[in-house]
C-alpha cells in the first residue's frame, strides 16, 4: 500500500511539472518572498529614520528652551538694573551729602587750626616781649625759669599744630578716596 501511495504521489508530481503548475507556484512563492523582503527593507529604513527624527526633535526642543531661558534672563537683568538704578541714585545722594558735611567739618577744622596757630603765635610773641622785659630785670634766676616755661609752651603749641594738621591730612585722604571710588 505504501508503494502504491508513493507511486501516486510521483505521478501527480510529474503531471504538475508537465502542465507547469509547479513552476507557477514556485514563481508565486518567489514573488511573495521578494515583496516581503522589500517591505522589511522599507520598515528597517523607517526605523532607522525614526531615531534621527527623535534626536532632531529633542535638539529643537532644547534649543527652544535655551532661547526662552535667554529671553527670561535678559528680561530679569533689565528688571534688576531698573530696580537698582533708583537705589544707586539714593546712595549717591546720601554719599554726596556726607561728603559735603565732611568738607564743611574739614573747613571748620582748618579754620580752627589756623586760628589756634595765630593765637599761639601771638601768645608766643607776647611771651617773648614779656620775657625780654623780665630778662632785663632779673638776669640769671628768672632767665632759666622762663626758658623752661617757654620751651614747654613751644612744645605744646607744636604738638597741637602737628596733631591738628595730621587729622586734617587724614580727613582729606579719606575724602579723596571716596571721590575716586564713588561706587562702593
C-alpha positions in Angstrom: 0.0 0.0 0.0 2.9 2.3 0.7 4.3 1.6 -2.6 1.0 2.4 -4.3 0.8 5.8 -2.5 4.4 6.7 -3.4 3.7 5.9 -7.0 0.6 8.0 -6.9 2.5 11.0 -5.5 5.2 10.7 -8.1 2.6 10.6 -10.8 0.8 13.6 -9.5 4.2 15.5 -9.2 5.1 14.6 -12.8 1.7 15.8 -14.0 2.1 19.0 -12.3 5.5 19.6 -13.7 4.3 18.8 -17.1 1.4 21.2 -17.0 3.6 24.0 -15.4 1.6 24.1 -12.2 4.7 23.6 -10.1 6.7 26.3 -11.9 3.9 28.8 -11.4 3.7 28.1 -7.7 7.5 28.4 -7.3 7.3 31.8 -9.1 4.4 32.9 -7.0 6.3 32.0 -3.8 9.4 33.8 -5.2 7.4 37.0 -5.9 5.8 36.8 -2.4 9.2 36.4 -0.8 10.6 39.3 -2.9 7.6 41.5 -1.8 8.1 40.5 1.8 11.8 41.3 1.6 11.1 44.8 0.1 8.6 45.5 2.9 11.0 44.6 5.6 13.7 46.8 4.0 11.3 49.7 3.9 10.4 49.1 7.6 14.0 49.0 8.5 14.7 52.3 6.7 11.7 53.9 8.5 13.0 52.6 11.9 16.5 54.0 11.0 14.9 57.4 10.3 12.8 57.5 13.5 15.8 57.8 15.9 17.2 60.6 13.7 13.9 62.4 13.8 13.6 61.9 17.5 17.1 63.2 18.1 16.4 66.3 15.9 13.1 67.0 17.6 14.8 66.7 21.0 17.5 69.1 19.8 14.9 71.6 18.6 13.1 71.4 22.0 16.4 72.0 23.8 17.2 75.0 21.6 13.8 76.5 22.1 14.1 76.1 25.9 17.5 77.8 25.8 16.1 80.7 23.8 13.2 81.1 26.2 15.7 80.9 29.1 17.9 83.5 27.5 15.0 85.8 26.9 13.9 85.5 30.5 17.4 86.2 31.7 17.7 89.4 29.7 14.3 90.5 30.9 15.3 89.7 34.5 18.6 91.6 34.0 16.7 94.6 32.8 14.3 94.5 35.7 17.2 94.2 38.2 19.0 97.1 36.6 15.9 99.2 36.7 15.4 98.3 40.4 19.0 99.1 41.4 19.1 102.3 39.3 16.9 104.2 41.8 18.8 102.7 44.7 22.1 104.0 43.2 20.6 107.4 42.9 19.6 107.4 46.5 23.0 106.1 47.6 24.8 108.7 45.6 22.7 111.4 47.1 23.5 110.1 50.6 27.2 109.9 49.8 27.2 113.4 48.4 25.5 114.7 51.5 28.1 113.0 53.7 31.0 114.3 51.7 29.6 117.8 51.8 29.2 117.5 55.6 32.8 116.2 55.9 34.1 119.0 53.7 32.3 121.5 56.0 33.8 119.9 59.1 37.2 119.9 57.4 36.9 123.6 56.6 36.0 124.3 60.2 38.9 122.2 61.5 41.3 124.1 59.2 39.9 127.4 60.3 40.3 126.3 63.9 43.8 125.2 63.3 44.7 128.5 61.7 43.1 130.5 64.5 45.0 128.3 67.0 48.2 128.9 65.2 47.6 132.6 65.1 46.7 132.7 68.8 49.8 130.6 69.6 52.0 132.9 67.6 50.5 136.0 69.3 50.9 134.3 72.6 54.5 133.4 71.9 55.2 137.0 70.7 53.7 138.4 73.9 55.6 135.9 76.0 58.8 136.8 74.1 58.2 140.5 74.7 57.4 139.9 78.4 60.4 137.6 78.8 62.7 140.2 77.3 61.5 142.8 79.7 61.8 140.4 82.6 65.2 139.4 81.5 66.3 142.9 81.8 65.1 142.9 85.5 66.2 139.6 86.6 69.2 138.2 84.8 70.1 134.7 85.9 67.3 133.2 88.1 64.3 134.3 86.0 66.0 133.5 82.8 66.3 129.8 83.4 62.7 129.5 84.6 61.3 131.4 81.7 63.3 129.4 79.2 61.9 126.2 80.6 58.4 127.6 80.5 58.9 129.0 77.0 60.2 125.6 75.8 57.2 123.9 77.3 54.7 126.3 75.7 56.5 126.0 72.3 56.5 122.2 72.5 52.8 122.2 73.4 51.9 124.5 70.6 53.9 122.5 68.0 52.4 119.2 69.3 48.9 120.7 68.9 49.6 122.1 65.5 51.1 118.7 64.4 48.1 116.7 65.7 45.6 119.0 64.0 47.4 119.0 60.7 47.7 115.2 60.9 43.9 114.9 61.4 43.2 117.3 58.5 45.5 115.2 56.2 43.7 112.0 57.2 40.3 113.6 56.5 41.5 114.9 53.2 42.8 111.5 52.2 39.5 109.7 53.1 37.7 112.4 51.1 39.9 111.8 48.1 39.4 108.1 48.3 35.7 108.4 48.5 35.7 110.7 45.5 37.9 108.3 43.5 35.7 105.3 44.3 32.0 106.5 44.3 30.5 103.0 43.6 31.5 101.5 46.9 
